[in-house]
Amino acid sequence: MMKTILPTLALVLASATPSLAQSYAVTNGRVVTNTEQGVLASGTVLVRDGNIVAVGTDVSIPDGTEIIDADGGWITPGLFAPVTQIGLIEVALEGSTTDSGADDSPYSVALDVSDGFNPAGTHIAATRMRGVTRAAIYPSTGHNIFAGQGALVETGGDADSLFESGSFVFADLSQSGASTAGGSRPAAWAYLEAAFNDARGYPGRFSADHEGDALNRFDAQALLPVVRGRVPLVLNIDRAADLRRAIRFKAENAPVQIIITGGAEAWLVADELAASGIPVLLDPLRNLPASFDEIAATLDGAQRLHAAGVTLAYTTQTSDGYYNARLITQHAGNAVANGVAWDQAFRSITLTPAEIYGVGELYGALATGYAGDVVVWDGDPLEVMSSPVAVLIDGELTAMDSRQSRLRDRYINITDETPFAYRR
């Protein structure tokens, strides 16, 4: 596979200012559609006014369309990172730059990460440069099992980058959640059941000065869409026994929607998860028993879940969630190395996470009517040495630089003229 790009494309990418053109034809590349069209050996994706208007091997390109020649590379949908904290944390050890959690707040479910998202966060550009165009951003738990409400964002860096708030509610029912709830898993599940009862009773049981058994009125109001099945509840769970309890919880609390994140031992209950329709957000690189919740973690986990028919998307949990979502292709590549089919692994970082969050009709595929999120790669996206050479988000060509790359360019050719003993 060629590792060069045409001079015209290189000139476009050298600018830090996105092109103002509204129509692009991405041509001469291996097109991964994530649709019934499959993979086109050499095709074209036509984008106009933010959306994809044609995909195929014989697409008519109107006059005035800007051509992006993939030069024999790969053309794919933008990647979707399903569990991240980009835009919420700038420096994890500096509290003033962190808006992912609020340990001292009296609220939990009502906390909405969209209020703290910074589209200008420096990690966002670095994430976009690795082909990630969409992401789900997560809150961190505080004083109880509920962390708050998550949101969906794109990585363009514009003021309107957050395109859906209140996308899900996140709760921790793992070993750490048990500790937060009072010291045991029974305490955590009792708290969740009580919280659901509070939400079902809202606003009646909160009349006068009364509060709920577990939640205050503000949190109960925020949980109500979850109880009614309109907004999914994401549960952080690893242990197989806890996953079975989550399956039972869903059955007993219909029409609640459940999504599992973590899932280190999910392969042990793969058939039950598939039958229940509960999707899993899994890092395929998890294979070490970092806690007693994940004794059965294995590199074969993703393959076994796929084989059972579980709806599965990949995360980068073993990396750091606020700046290493960009490694998602490496994690998917390792899934392929451990038995997962290439197209299945790639779907797990594009269309499948979009479907899990209810936006699969707009993102994660190259098809007419989908958003113009298109990435041009110089090689196989799941190969560690391949890189994007162009990224379009909502049909706009984005800048392919970041604070990190600008610092590199600034200092790479500086010659140190100080005496040898003083050089660093």
matplotlib code that plots the C-alpha trace (Angstrom):
import matplotlib.pyplot as plt

x = [0.0, 1.3, 2.2, 2.1, -0.5, -0.9, 0.6, -2.9, -4.1, -0.9, -1.4, -4.9, -3.8, -0.9, -3.2, -4.6, -7.8, -10.4, -11.6, -14.7, -15.8, -19.2, -18.7, -16.0, -15.4, -13.1, -11.8, -9.3, -9.4, -10.6, -14.0, -15.2, -18.9, -20.3, -23.3, -24.6, -22.2, -19.4, -15.8, -15.3, -11.8, -11.7, -14.5, -15.7, -17.6, -19.4, -20.2, -22.3, -23.6, -22.5, -24.0, -23.0, -24.9, -23.3, -21.0, -19.9, -17.4, -18.9, -20.0, -20.6, -18.7, -20.3, -18.2, -16.8, -16.4, -13.1, -11.3, -9.5, -7.4, -6.9, -4.0, -4.8, -5.3, -8.4, -11.7, -13.8, -16.5, -15.2, -14.4, -16.8, -15.1, -17.9, -16.4, -14.2, -13.7, -12.2, -13.2, -13.8, -10.3, -7.3, -4.7, -6.0, -3.9, -5.0, -8.5, -9.2, -9.0, -11.3, -15.1, -15.8, -17.1, -18.2, -17.6, -18.9, -22.1, -25.5, -26.6, -25.7, -28.1, -28.8, -25.2, -24.8, -21.4, -22.5, -22.3, -18.6, -17.6, -14.9, -14.7, -11.4, -9.7, -6.3, -6.8, -9.7, -7.6, -5.1, -8.0, -9.5, -6.1, -6.3, -9.6, -12.1, -14.9, -17.6, -17.4, -19.6, -18.3, -18.8, -19.1, -17.1, -18.9, -19.0, -20.7, -23.1, -23.4, -24.8, -22.2, -24.7, -25.7, -23.4, -23.4, -22.4, -19.8, -18.0, -14.3, -14.3, -13.5, -16.3, -18.6, -21.4, -19.4, -21.7, -24.6, -26.7, -26.9, -28.6, -27.8, -27.5, -27.2, -24.1, -24.0, -21.3, -22.4, -19.0, -16.7, -16.0, -19.8, -20.4, -17.9, -19.5, -23.0, -22.0, -19.6, -21.3, -23.0, -26.4, -26.1, -25.5, -28.4, -30.7, -29.7, -30.5, -33.9, -34.7, -33.6, -35.9, -38.8, -38.1, -38.2, -41.4, -43.0, -41.9, -43.3, -46.0, -43.8, -41.8, -44.7, -44.3, -40.9, -40.5, -37.5, -37.1, -35.6, -32.4, -32.7, -33.6, -36.3, -33.8, -32.1, -35.4, -36.6, -33.4, -33.8, -37.4, -36.6, -34.4, -37.2, -39.6, -37.1, -36.5, -32.8, -30.4, -28.8, -25.1, -23.9, -20.2, -20.0, -17.2, -18.0, -20.2, -22.4, -23.1, -23.9, -26.5, -28.0, -28.1, -30.0, -32.5, -32.8, -33.7, -36.3, -37.9, -37.8, -39.1, -39.0, -35.6, -32.7, -29.4, -25.9, -22.9, -19.5, -16.5, -17.6, -14.3, -16.1, -19.0, -18.0, -18.9, -22.6, -22.5, -25.6, -27.6, -26.5, -27.4, -30.8, -31.5, -30.5, -28.0, -25.0, -21.5, -18.8, -15.6, -11.9, -10.6, -7.1, -8.3, -6.7, -5.2, -6.9, -6.5, -9.2, -11.4, -14.1, -12.1, -10.4, -11.7, -10.7, -9.2, -8.0, -10.5, -13.4, -14.3, -14.3, -16.5, -19.0, -19.2, -19.7, -22.7, -24.3, -23.8, -23.9, -20.3, -18.4, -14.8, -13.3, -9.8, -10.4, -6.9, -5.5, -6.4, -9.9, -9.4, -6.5, -6.0, -9.3, -7.2, -5.7, -9.0, -7.8, -4.9, -7.4, -9.6, -6.5, -5.6, -9.1, -8.5, -5.2, -7.3, -9.8, -12.3, -13.0, -11.6, -15.0, -16.5, -13.8, -13.9, -17.7, -17.2, -15.4, -17.7, -21.3, -22.0, -21.3, -23.4, -26.3, -25.9, -26.4, -29.3, -27.6, -26.7, -28.9, -26.6, -23.1, -20.7, -21.3, -20.7, -24.1, -26.5, -28.0, -25.3, -23.3, -20.2, -17.8, -15.1, -11.5, -8.8, -6.0, -2.6, -3.1, -5.2, -6.7, -6.2, -2.5, -0.4, 1.7, -1.3, -2.5, -5.3, -4.3, -7.6, -10.6, -14.0, -16.6, -20.1, -18.7, -16.0, -12.3, -10.7, -7.2, -4.7, -2.7, -2.8, -1.0, 1.3, 2.2, 2.7, 5.1, 6.9, 7.3, 8.4, 11.3, 12.3, 15.0, 16.4, 20.1, 21.6, 24.7, 25.4, 28.5, 28.0, 27.8, 24.8, 22.7, 19.6]
y = [0.0, 3.4, 5.7, 9.0, 11.5, 13.7, 17.2, 18.8, 16.9, 17.6, 21.3, 21.2, 19.4, 21.7, 24.5, 24.8, 26.3, 23.9, 24.3, 26.3, 24.1, 22.5, 19.6, 16.9, 13.8, 11.3, 9.1, 6.3, 4.4, 1.1, 2.1, 0.5, 1.2, -0.7, -1.4, -4.2, -2.7, -4.1, -3.0, -1.4, -2.1, 1.3, 3.7, 7.2, 8.9, 12.2, 14.6, 17.7, 20.2, 18.1, 14.8, 11.8, 11.9, 9.0, 6.0, 3.7, 2.7, 4.8, 8.0, 11.1, 14.0, 17.4, 20.4, 22.5, 19.6, 19.5, 16.2, 14.4, 11.6, 8.8, 7.6, 3.9, 4.3, 3.4, 5.5, 4.8, 6.2, 8.2, 6.3, 6.4, 6.1, 4.8, 5.5, 8.7, 11.8, 14.0, 17.6, 17.0, 16.6, 18.6, 17.5, 14.7, 15.7, 19.3, 19.6, 23.0, 21.4, 18.4, 18.4, 14.7, 14.2, 16.0, 14.1, 16.8, 17.7, 16.9, 15.8, 12.7, 11.6, 15.3, 16.1, 16.5, 16.4, 18.6, 21.5, 20.9, 19.8, 22.0, 21.6, 23.4, 20.8, 20.1, 16.3, 16.6, 17.6, 14.8, 12.4, 13.7, 13.3, 9.5, 9.3, 9.6, 11.8, 11.0, 10.0, 9.4, 11.3, 9.9, 11.3, 9.9, 8.6, 10.6, 10.0, 7.3, 4.7, 7.3, 9.4, 11.5, 11.9, 11.4, 13.1, 12.6, 14.9, 15.3, 16.1, 19.1, 21.5, 24.0, 25.6, 23.3, 20.1, 18.6, 17.3, 15.3, 15.8, 13.5, 10.6, 8.1, 7.8, 6.1, 4.1, 1.9, -1.6, -3.1, -3.7, 0.0, 0.8, -1.6, 0.2, 3.6, 2.2, 1.1, -1.8, -4.6, -5.5, -6.0, -2.4, -1.2, -3.0, -2.0, 1.6, 1.2, -0.4, 2.4, 5.1, 3.5, 3.6, 7.2, 8.1, 6.2, 8.1, 11.5, 14.1, 12.7, 11.3, 14.5, 16.7, 19.2, 18.7, 14.9, 13.5, 10.1, 7.0, 7.3, 10.4, 14.0, 15.4, 16.8, 13.5, 11.6, 13.8, 13.2, 9.4, 9.3, 9.0, 6.0, 4.3, 4.9, 3.4, 6.6, 7.0, 4.0, 3.2, 2.3, 0.0, -0.5, -4.2, -6.8, -9.9, -12.6, -12.9, -9.2, -9.4, -12.0, -9.7, -6.9, -9.2, -9.9, -6.2, -5.4, -8.1, -6.9, -3.2, -3.2, -1.1, 0.0, -0.1, -1.4, -1.0, -2.7, -1.1, -3.0, -6.6, -8.3, -11.5, -11.0, -13.9, -16.2, -15.1, -14.3, -16.4, -14.7, -11.2, -11.9, -13.3, -10.2, -7.8, -6.0, -4.5, -4.5, -1.9, -3.9, -3.3, -6.3, -5.8, -6.6, -9.9, -9.4, -9.9, -6.4, -7.1, -10.0, -8.7, -9.7, -13.0, -14.5, -11.6, -12.9, -11.7, -14.1, -12.3, -10.2, -13.1, -15.2, -12.3, -11.8, -15.5, -15.5, -12.6, -10.0, -6.4, -5.3, -2.1, -1.6, 0.8, 1.8, 1.2, -0.2, 3.1, 6.5, 7.6, 11.3, 11.3, 7.8, 7.3, 7.8, 4.3, 2.6, 1.2, -0.5, -2.2, -3.3, -4.6, -6.7, -8.1, -9.2, -10.8, -12.8, -14.2, -11.5, -10.9, -7.6, -6.2, -7.1, -5.4, -2.3, -2.1, -2.3, 1.1, 2.8, 1.8, -0.5, 2.2, 4.6, 2.1, 1.4, 5.1, 5.4, 7.4, 4.6, 6.0, 9.0, 8.0, 5.1, 4.2, 5.5, 5.6, 8.1, 10.3, 9.7, 12.5, 13.4, 11.9, 10.4, 9.4, 8.8, 6.5, 5.7, 2.0, -0.5, 1.5, -1.4, -1.6, 0.3, 2.1, 3.4, 7.0, 9.3, 11.8, 13.6, 13.8, 15.2, 15.9, 16.8, 17.3, 19.8, 19.1, 19.5, 20.6, 17.9, 19.4, 19.7, 21.4, 18.3, 18.4, 22.2, 21.8, 19.1, 21.3, 24.2, 22.4, 19.6, 21.5, 23.6, 23.3, 23.4, 25.6, 25.4, 23.5, 19.8, 19.7, 22.1, 20.3, 18.5]
z = [0.0, -0.9, 1.9, 0.0, -0.8, -3.9, -3.7, -4.0, -0.9, 0.9, 0.3, 1.7, 4.8, 5.5, 6.3, 9.9, 8.5, 7.4, 3.7, 3.1, 0.2, 0.7, -1.8, -1.8, -3.7, -1.9, -4.7, -5.6, -2.4, -0.8, 0.6, 3.8, 3.7, 6.8, 4.6, 2.3, -0.3, 1.7, 0.8, -2.6, -4.0, -5.6, -5.0, -4.4, -1.6, -2.6, 0.2, -0.2, 2.3, 5.3, 4.2, 2.0, -1.3, -3.2, -2.6, -5.3, -8.0, -10.7, -9.0, -11.2, -9.8, -10.4, -11.6, -8.8, -6.5, -4.6, -5.2, -2.4, -4.0, -1.5, -3.8, -3.3, 0.5, 2.5, 2.8, 5.9, 8.1, 11.1, 14.2, 17.2, 20.6, 22.9, 26.4, 26.8, 28.9, 26.2, 26.7, 30.4, 31.6, 30.6, 33.2, 35.5, 38.5, 38.3, 39.8, 38.2, 34.7, 35.6, 35.1, 35.0, 38.5, 41.6, 44.8, 47.1, 45.1, 46.7, 43.2, 41.2, 38.4, 37.5, 36.8, 33.1, 31.5, 28.7, 31.1, 31.5, 28.0, 26.5, 22.7, 22.7, 24.9, 23.6, 23.6, 21.1, 18.2, 18.9, 19.0, 15.7, 14.0, 14.6, 12.8, 15.7, 14.7, 17.3, 21.0, 24.0, 27.0, 30.5, 34.0, 37.0, 40.0, 43.2, 46.5, 45.3, 42.5, 40.0, 38.1, 36.1, 32.5, 29.5, 26.1, 22.5, 20.8, 17.6, 17.6, 15.2, 18.0, 17.1, 19.7, 18.6, 18.9, 21.5, 19.4, 22.0, 25.8, 28.3, 26.0, 28.9, 32.7, 34.1, 37.3, 38.9, 40.0, 40.1, 43.1, 43.4, 43.2, 46.0, 48.1, 47.4, 48.2, 51.7, 51.4, 49.5, 46.2, 48.0, 49.1, 45.6, 44.1, 46.9, 46.2, 42.5, 43.3, 45.7, 43.2, 40.6, 43.0, 43.8, 40.1, 39.5, 42.3, 41.0, 41.6, 44.0, 46.7, 46.7, 47.7, 50.5, 52.2, 51.6, 49.8, 48.3, 49.9, 47.8, 45.6, 46.1, 43.8, 41.3, 40.8, 40.7, 37.9, 36.0, 36.4, 35.2, 31.5, 32.3, 34.2, 31.4, 28.9, 26.9, 28.0, 28.5, 31.8, 31.4, 34.2, 34.9, 35.6, 35.1, 37.2, 35.6, 38.6, 38.6, 34.9, 35.6, 38.2, 35.6, 33.2, 35.9, 36.7, 33.1, 33.0, 36.2, 35.3, 31.7, 29.6, 31.0, 28.5, 29.8, 28.4, 30.0, 30.1, 31.4, 30.8, 31.6, 32.4, 29.9, 27.7, 30.6, 30.2, 26.5, 25.6, 28.3, 27.3, 23.7, 24.6, 26.8, 24.0, 26.3, 24.4, 25.9, 25.7, 26.0, 25.8, 23.8, 25.5, 29.0, 30.0, 33.4, 36.8, 38.1, 40.6, 41.8, 39.4, 36.3, 37.2, 33.9, 31.7, 28.4, 25.0, 23.5, 25.2, 22.2, 19.8, 22.1, 22.6, 18.8, 18.3, 20.7, 18.9, 21.6, 20.3, 21.0, 20.7, 21.7, 24.2, 25.3, 29.0, 29.6, 28.3, 29.8, 28.8, 28.5, 26.0, 24.6, 22.8, 19.8, 20.3, 19.5, 16.2, 18.0, 20.4, 17.5, 15.7, 18.7, 18.6, 15.0, 16.2, 18.7, 16.3, 15.4, 11.8, 10.4, 9.3, 12.6, 14.6, 12.4, 12.8, 16.6, 16.5, 14.0, 13.3, 16.3, 19.0, 17.0, 17.0, 20.7, 21.5, 19.1, 16.3, 14.0, 11.2, 11.0, 11.9, 11.4, 7.8, 4.3, 2.7, 1.2, 3.9, 6.5, 8.0, 6.0, 8.5, 6.2, 7.0, 4.4, 5.6, 4.1, 4.9, 6.8, 9.7, 12.1, 11.3, 13.9, 11.3, 9.3, 9.8, 8.6, 6.0, 5.8, 8.2, 7.3, 9.9, 8.9, 5.4, 6.4, 6.0, 9.4, 10.4, 10.8, 13.6, 17.4, 20.2, 20.3, 16.6, 16.7, 19.6, 17.7, 14.7, 16.7, 18.5, 16.2, 14.3, 17.2, 17.5, 21.0, 20.9, 24.6, 25.8, 25.9, 29.7, 29.7, 27.1, 28.1]

ax = plt.figure().add_subplot(projection="3d")
ax.plot(x, y, z, "-o")
ax.set_aspect("equal")
plt.show()
